[in-house]
Amino acid sequence: MPIDHNEPIDLMVDYAFKQWFGQARNKDLLISFLNALLTNSLTSPIISVQFGNTEQSPEYQEDKLSRMDVFVETDQKERINMEMQVAHDYGLAKRTLYD
């Protein structure tokens, strides 16, 4: 099946989002996107983004693997873990509490 290059890319697909925004070469694009998207939610603008290994290995055998989407820092030195969710997950608050 040939690729239709006129078909829009769905950035809510995890792979597409990471290819577009999860690359160090596109960090300025991601920072601009997040600041525009969260303009009414943030107390100060995002100034940096951290790429790299975002998986946290479990400390104990019964623990789960933790995977973060992206870490950002604001100009007030706030460090925030950004996660993208496309569906409402009623268990999300419990799953994302992390010590």
Stockholm file with secondary structure:
# STOCKHOLM 1.0

chainA/1-99         MPIDHNEPIDLMVDYAFKQWFGQARNKDLLISFLNALLTNSLTSPIISVQFGNTEQSPEYQEDKLSRMDVFVETDQKERINMEMQVAHDYGLAKRTLYD
#=GR chainA/1-99 SS CCCCTTSCCCTTSHHHHHHHHSSGGGHHHHHHHHHHHTTTTCSSCEEEEECSCCEECCSSTTSCCEECSEEEEETTCCEEEECCCSSCCTTHHHHHCCC
#=GC SS_cons        CCCCTTSCCCTTSHHHHHHHHSSGGGHHHHHHHHHHHTTTTCSSCEEEEECSCCEECCSSTTSCCEECSEEEEETTCCEEEECCCSSCCTTHHHHHCCC
//
